[in-house]
Amino acid sequence: MMKITGFPFSNDFEQSFHRNHRRHPYFVSKFANAANNKTRCCSTSQKSSEWCSCLNLSSIPTKAEELHVKVDEKSRTLTVSGKSETESTRRDGVKIFSNHVWTKDIRIPDDVELKTIASKLHENKLTFVAERFQKEEDKHQKIPIVIVDAPPLD
């Protein structure tokens, strides 16, 4: 009688998978946010005239043509989704191909003007920037200053 164990993968594969689960796209939001906090690819303060949000896609490298962004005006949510394809080779020569479809929701603050949202992908960092509404007390009117030639003082 023949005993089959570890079919179709060996224990090495399972241990490798559990050890490397942190790189799995399932954990994208946890590690994307942690990476953003470390790298500060954009910084925004309440007093800033711009809003900025950044998503680090290093763990799920996604091509620009595979990214989709939509904004829900009612819920003020920006939804980013994409498709990532990865390939790796284990020490024993086994090649692993993975396809992942992922999504991430980002809450847009109430003072952000939705029509001004723009995005940019650079080196696996997806950045969103938008203008904030100006409050009435923050609006300043510039007054022109005229410089005139004054006669020299004697």
Helices and strands as residue ranges (DSSP letters): H 11-19, G 21-23, G 25-27, H 28-39, E 50-56, G 64-66, E 67-72, E 77-89, E 95-107, G 114-116, E 118-122, E 125-131, G 136-138
